[in-house]
């Protein structure tokens, strides 16, 4: 039984060694000259505040979440395109329904103003 999993274990071992080696080499050989700008906290598309209780605009997060949702949904196109010959017309029609739902969701978000920045 171990012989069946041996290629997978070899692959995992080699990839772990390569990953650790590359990270270590990057840390050792990479330039390291930090200055005040590199060490300053910068996050979420705007400068850090002094007071953590200050109000801020959450539209940036809304756009980011919408991007992630639509990006993940678009990722379903790749396996669908690969398996299109095997799934036939039923799979094609299912993907058309999926695309229609994507378009409806995008239009609803657009009409509700979720993509407006001002």
N, C-alpha and C positions, 0 to 999 in steps of 0.2 A: 504494500500500500504506500509506503514511503517513496518507492521508486516513481509512482505516478505524480507525486508532488515535488520531486527533486528539481525539475526545471524551474518551477515557481520559486522554490527556496533559493536556488542559485541566482535567479533574477532579482529577488528581494535583497539578497546579500550584496550583489554587485552594485545595485542601485543605491543601497545605503552607504557603501564605501565611497562611491563616486560623489554622492551628495555631501557627506561629511568632509571629504577631501576638498571639494570646491569651496565650501563655506570656510574651511580653515585657511586655504590658500588666499581667498579673497580678504579675509581678516588680516593675514600676515603681510601680503604684498600690496594691498590697496592703500591709497593715500589717506592719511588721517591727519587733517589739519583743521580741527574745529574752531569756529569763530562764534561771535555772539549771535549772528543770524542763524547759523546751523543749529545751535543749541537752543534757540528760542522755541517755545511751543507754538505750533501752527496746526490748526485742525479745522476741518469742515468748511473751508472756503472763506474764512474771515479771521481777522486777528483775534488773539486771545484777549479776554477782558480782565480788568482788575477785580471786579466783584462777580462772584459766581451766581449771584441771585439776580443779575441784570436780565431784562427781557431781551429776547432775540427772535429773529424771524425764522419760522420753522418751514418756510416754503422750500428752502434748500433741501431739507430732509425729505420732503414730499416728492420732489423731483427725483431725488436719488432712489427712493423706494420704488417709484414708478418705473424708473430705468431698469432696476434690478428685476422687477416683475416681468416687464416686457422682454428683457434680455433672456431670462430663463425660459419664457414661453417660446421665443424664437429658437432656442437650442433644440426644441423638439423637431425642427425641420430636418436636421441632419440624419437622424435614424430613419425618419420617414422617407427621405430621398434615397437612402441606401436600400431600403426594403420595398421600394415602390413596385418592383416587378412581382414580388411574392404576395403583396397584400391586395392587389387588384383594384377593382372599382370601389369596393366597399371601403378600403383604406383611403383611396383618393377622396371619396365623398366625406369621410370622417375628417380628413384634413381640411377640406373646404369649410366644413362646419366650424372647425377650430379657428381657421383664419377669419371667418365671419365673426366669431365671438371676440377675437382679438381686435378687429376693426371696431366693433360696437363698443368694447371697453375703452379703446383709445378715443373714440368720438365722445363718449360720456365724460371721460376725464377732461377732454378739451373743452366741452360745453360748460362743465362745472367750474372751469377756471383753474384747474390744478396745474396747468402748464404756464400760466401767466406769472411773470416775474414782478410786475409792478403792482 
